[in-house]
Amino acid sequence: MAPGAVFALTVLFAINLMNFFDRQIIGGVAEGIRREWALSDTALGLLGTVFTLLYAVVGLPLGRLSDRRERRMILAAGVFLWSLLTAMSGIARSFSQLIVARLGVGVGEATCSPASTSLLGDFFPAAQRARAIAIWMLGLPLGLGLANGAGGWILQNWGWRNAFYIAAVPGLLCAAAALMMREPQRGTVEAHAVGDRRRAGNPYLLVLSIPTMLWLIVSGALHNFNMYALGAFVAPFLVRFHHMTFRDAGWVAAGVYGFSGVIGLTGGGALADYLYRRRVDGRLIVGTAAIVITAPLMFLGLMRQPGDVVGFALLMGTGSGVMFAYYSTVYSTIHDVVEPSLRGTAMALYFFAMYVLGASFGPVFTGLASDYFTFQAASAAGAVAPLPFGDLMLAEFRSLIGESKGFDLRALEPFRAQGLHTALYIVPILATILAVVLLAASRTVKKDVDTLQAWMKGQGAPTV
């Protein structure tokens, strides 16, 4: 462990917590925004999609920057920017203004993961890395949980705009704390101290030439589709299908989709390090097993009848909590197969695919599916005339730009619970596919780790 590691881990944890709090606060207050502006579920999903697309694209150059420049400075600037834009989200007076503000938040947050994971890789040696990353990633479930719970409470008592103002304040303090961290020298805690040296070739092609990285990139897209679909719609689902108030739905969503992840992250990280000391594929075996457990529990949770909040919370919460083991197992595996001077680049490539191919589709595709099933239910009940789905999407677009002519979306309100309920079954289906992909990654990781270690042994002196 490098000097200053504990303080740095504390600061990085706080930054990551605010990263996900500010990201998820939109989901915590989503139903209030939708009702105020008469939006569809597709529009709600679009708020998440525009954020993640820009987040992923900007993340690539920021990942390379993290391999070349002082990472604590990159983090400080990013946290300050996204906190400022979070506050500006509350000022928005139209859907388009809110989208612009969320785009700015995405630019700032794109600094967090590449710089943070690169720092953790240089503060903690391989045998302690999964646990360190698990502690850092505790910011994910805690940030998501607090955003859902506090967001629902603020929405019901003070209105959704105030949630954004309150969310901005802790982030500004985190920006100042980032400047107080020390910048560790790269590569000094590896078994062989290679410093900032790397294998020859284009950095992006080098990362993509590692078979395990390709499997992990696919897994990231599947996993983030599910995470962002749930993040956008768990609280609205509880309000519509289980007839809960904004406040109560927020706190149940906090437990189901937030706080439950603490067990998966910490338990998964500790178990991953334990198995890694005995077999190189140990981390990914833990990750695969976690997703195998997750899929049926989520399916059973969605099958609960309206009003059975306890059954839904126990099943979905357990499934979601176990699923969080994915992060501590996969993130640490990326460090196992990529040298220190390329880890920022590797994480940026991973996140690019994770967000462009996964997170950007999760909210909007689930929203589209929800609107489709909603309209089908309304049409079957005779509440609306049959209408081609393309015409329905055109009517939704017109409503977003303030054109009131055409199809009245409010006629669909009584059927939105049924539509969203059906759409959410996408999540356990994709989780099943994810388990197969992680199993495939576990079959290639030993060879990739051996290749990297052989190169590092020839480049650096053993670490004392």
C-alpha angles and dihedrals in degrees: 000000000000123000113275093022097129094050091045092050090052093051093043090050091053091048092050091049090055090043091062095034092058090042095050099040087087088062093047092058098028098112091053092051092047094051095045093053098029093240130172125234088255089060091049089051090049090062088062095041098055089048095052097043093056091039090057097044095047090044093069098065090037089054091054089045089055089058092052110032140046105291099204090060091050090051095048092052093046095049092049092051098048093045091053092049091047089060090048090056088071091057093058114120097185140032092253092053090051090052091053092051092049090051088059091050088054092055092053096044092051087077095061110074103037093047095039097048091045090054092047090052089057096043098048130044121233095264092057099034102094091053092047091049089046090055091047090048091053082086086072101062093033092048092046092045095049092045092053096042099040091037092056092046094048091045092055097042107028107013130257097279094065090057090068094048092052093045093058099061102070091047092061089055090050090054089058092047091053090063090058095060121099119240108236122217111256121255100004097120095053122107085253116031103230095164112199096335120123139180116278121266143056106328095224095046090045092056092045091050090068107094094210090054091056092053091046091051090054090047091051092055092051094044095047092048087061096042095052094041089055093042092055099043114024094089094043089048091055091049095048106032101031095033097233129158119252091254097048093042089052094055094043089050088049090059097039099044102022126023093036088068093069091079094047094048099046096036092043092048094050093045091046092054090046094053093040090062088057102037132010094229092052096107094054093044088059091047093049093048091050093056092045087059094043102057101061093041091055091047091052091046092056090050093064115115123251110283095024092115094153093055092046093047095049096047100037092038093052091046093048092045094053090046091064089072084079091079100053092045101043099038092052090047090058088058089050094059102034128065119243096255092057101042095096089052092046092051091047091053091046092049092045091060092036092058104029095045098029121019095036091055097039101074100032096041091047088047091051091049090048092051091047095051090042092055092045091053092047092048092048090052092051093242093123135021117256110272131179110253091238090059090050090054090049090053090051091051091051090052091053093055092047099257105140098188120104131031117013106232092194089073087072096057097098090055101045094094092058093044095051092044092057093045094055092066085081088079101065090041092057091043089061090054090046091058090057092050093051090049089055090051091053088059094059103036099085093058092046093049091048091050093052094045092050091053093045091050090057093048108043142037117251114269114247 
